[in-house]
């Protein structure tokens, strides 16, 4: 779907009613607009909105059919705990499924880890494990928000008289199912609105197709690279911990069962599995954080915002150790779902908040006020639908707290860190400055490690460059050979949702804006090149063969390796491949401390300067991943038999084994692979 189509723009601007608001939706409003913009794509988009609205209405009518028939009045606290418990139960089923699958194919490679699938879905169709866990937890937000909104008048949600009277367990099951349906259809709408997805339908099936190779290939490659990086970091950390287990000093939270209070205990009182998880969580920040953000967790920092962030991380660590203890008794063996209300509630133990604060002061040495300040950032209070259970997993229940275990054990640490940083430092101006400073480290690293660049690479944090009365502020410039590269730097949080990806491209700090800036600044330098070189690169004085290249350097993988607006966009990893390594390396051998294979990029300065402009617009690694992209078609019936089959067509990077990867390398760079051992 064309993201600039008039219907899409009207819907984004709320000038057309959205389908997930049945009380506001008007099919007539869409029909009237179609008379003006009724091309093929417009008809598909409007048809999708009408189809989704039909399902949102069906969910609403279904919920109005049932209520609780038990004499004991419903309590929003118990209902909230029960929903958290059901999410925990579903998470344990996924974990046990994966443990069993891994047992049948040990050892498990990184590629197999990234390709893991789960059948614990509504229709039993397999989906990516991370996607299953994410959708299950995200679907809780609406039902919890409603419970909090109507906490003093639950009869609004569940009147005494309705066609079907149910037990609490059946009511929980139905409400959970409806919330998952609602969330699934909301995701489809987001994909249509911001994700370039086109809609088509016939009598018994609908098609959601991601039209156009480019935007979806960019997303597929970036997500694969991100997952590969996180997976590699996790494997390296696990390998290190198996060789030398870290012992964490000081008391730990100790879970003794759902009906017993928390206590403190020493490290040795924790099981081996809990110790391993705790040690991994302890070292995780250094492995998963972008290098330029690591100074924010330096214990010697005197910046108050940094200290607040560090306290959040420390509290998160202790709560993740608690979550692992809770999960232990429910994993490593399949168990049936509870069929009793009290058994279900036991899967989401509630903890006295004041006692938890006291125990956390004992674990951390922080004051009560400091612990309270950190917990506030980690607490979900149901004030808006935008609150995120991954970032704020503690659900406050009238003096108690409960939480979804999956949030502490499977959340993306880097994404959570980004969100916590934004909450603590909402303007996050330091983030950009830190990235610009870190790029100088990257440049110095390249010059130190690469003998060729040691002689020829020069760089400068230019700042304001005046040519007369006007000026341009340049983040970084570097040169080697006859090339002068004018770089614009940008650091921002990792995109997750379709709206995140849209904003990453189009908002005030988006890539479209940044590439425009980079082009303008490069033009300014080109116009005043002699003066620029005289100030910052005097060794180039007098040369008449200089080429000026614009470049955008970003901290994340999204759109890195793809030119936009005629300007190359790179992340630091892709830049390091060229300037530091001079080659693309594969298959690292830990015992030898080096890679087994490589693709040399250049051998001389002349070769490096000749290919650099082409490299930054299409790096070799990105071309290899492009060669691994396959069309992915998935069919599901999330609402069961009798409802339409939903078919989604997208693309993904298929690199499930080493031979597949090396075959792609040979297709992209035939005969160029060098084997070192």
Number of C-alpha atoms within 10 A of each C-alpha: 22 17 15 10 14 16 25 22 15 14 16 14 10 10 11 19 20 20 24 20 12 17 10 11 17 16 16 9 12 21 15 11 16 17 11 11 15 17 12 8 18 24 19 17 26 21 18 23 24 18 15 21 22 15 18 21 16 14 17 14 11 13 18 15 13 21 24 22 19 12 8 8 11 15 13 20 18 15 19 26 25 26 24 25 24 25 25 25 24 19 24 24 23 23 22 17 19 18 15 14 15 15 10 10 10 8 9 12 14 16 16 15 16 19 15 16 20 21 16 18 18 16 14 13 15 17 17 14 20 15 11 20 23 17 15 22 25 17 22 23 20 19 21 24 20 16 19 19 15 14 15 11 14 17 14 10 14 18 14 15 13 15 9 11 16 16 14 19 18 16 19 19 14 17 20 20 17 21 21 23 19 20 20 17 19 17 16 18 22 16 20 24 24 21 24 22 25 22 24 16 17 8 8 10 15 18 20 22 19 20 17 13 11 10 13 18 20 19 17 21 26 21 18 18 18 16 15 16 14 19 17 15 16 17 14 14 18 17 13 13 16 11 9 9 14 16 12 14 9 13 17 26 24 21 20 12 13 16 10 10 14 18 14 16 15 13 19 11 12 18 12 11 12 21 21 19 19 25 20 20 21 18 13 17 17 13 19 19 17 15 16 19 21 14 12 20 18 12 10 10 13 9 9 10 14 20 18 22 20 18 20 22 21 20 20 19 21 21 22 23 25 20 21 20 23 21 20 13 11 18 18 16 13 15 12 7 13 16 10 10 15 12 14 21 21 16 24 25 22 22 20 16 18 14 15 19 20 15 21 24 18 17 19 16 12 17 14 16 11 17 23 18 14 21 19 14 19 21 20 25 18 21 10 12 12 10 17 19 25 22 22 21 24 24 22 20 20 9 11 17 21 22 27 27 29 25 21 26 17 13 17 15 21 18 18 18 21 18 19 21 22 14 13 15 16 10 10 15 10 12 21 18 15 17 23 21 15 17 21 17 14 18 22 17 15 23 20 15 14 17 14 19 23 16 12 13 19 19 19 15 17 17 13 12 19 15 15 7 5 8 14 17 14 21 24 23 23 19 22 20 19 17 19 24 20 26 26 25 22 21 21 16 18 21 17 10 14 18 15 15 18 17 16 20 18 13 12 11 14 16 22 16 14 26 24 18 21 24 22 15 22 25 16 18 26 18 13 15 18 17 17 20 17 13 11 17 18 12 10 20 14 11 10 9 9 15 15 17 23 25 28 27 26 23 22 21 23 25 23 28 25 19 17 18 13 13 21 26 30 26 20 17 15 22 22 17 19 22 24 23 18 24 18 19 18 16 11 12 10 10 6 9 8 14 16 15 18 18 19 16 20 16 11 11 15 12 12 21 17 15 12 18 18 12 18 23 20 18 21 23 18 19 18 21 23 19 17 18 16 15 12 12 13 15 16 19 17 20 17 12 9 8 12 17 19 17 18 20 16 20 18 20 22 20 20 16 12 11 10 12 17 16 15 18 22 13 12 17 14 10 10 13 17 12 11 9 8
